[in-house]
Amino acid sequence: MQHFEFPLAAFAAENPNLETENLVQVRLVFDRSESGAVVLDDIGFRD
């Protein structure tokens, strides 16, 4: 099992217009391969 963390502050640093307090949706797009499987479990968000 692998653990990944993406701090919202890092995204805000790249885009000063990003208002993380108004974030209501995150979309994960896996479209680089025509086949295969991606399994996601225990997804969460925190400050």
N, C-alpha and C positions, 0 to 999 in steps of 0.2 A: 504494500500500500504506500502511496506517496501523498505527501501533504504539501499544498501550495498556499501561499498567502500573498494577496495583492492589496497592500495598504491603499486606501482611498486617497490618502495624502499624496501618494506618488502620482496618481492620475490628476489630481488637482494641481500639482506642480507643473505638469505638462500642459494643462489647459486651465488657465486662470479663470475662465468663464464657467467651469464646471462647478455647479452648486450641489455638493454632496448631500447637504441636508434635505434637498428636494428629490433625491434619487428614489425612484419607485420601481425601476425595472433594470435588470441586467440580462443581456442576451449573450449567450455563448454560441459562437458559430464555428462549426467544424466542417468545412467544405473543401478541404485541400485534397481529399482522397475520395474516390467513388465507392470504396468498400471499407469494411472494418467496423469496429464498435468502440464507443466511448462510454464508460460507466462512471457516473458521478454519484457520490453518496455523501451524506452529511454536509451539505452546503450551508454556510452561515455567513452573516455579515456582522461586523462590529466596528466601533469607532477606534 
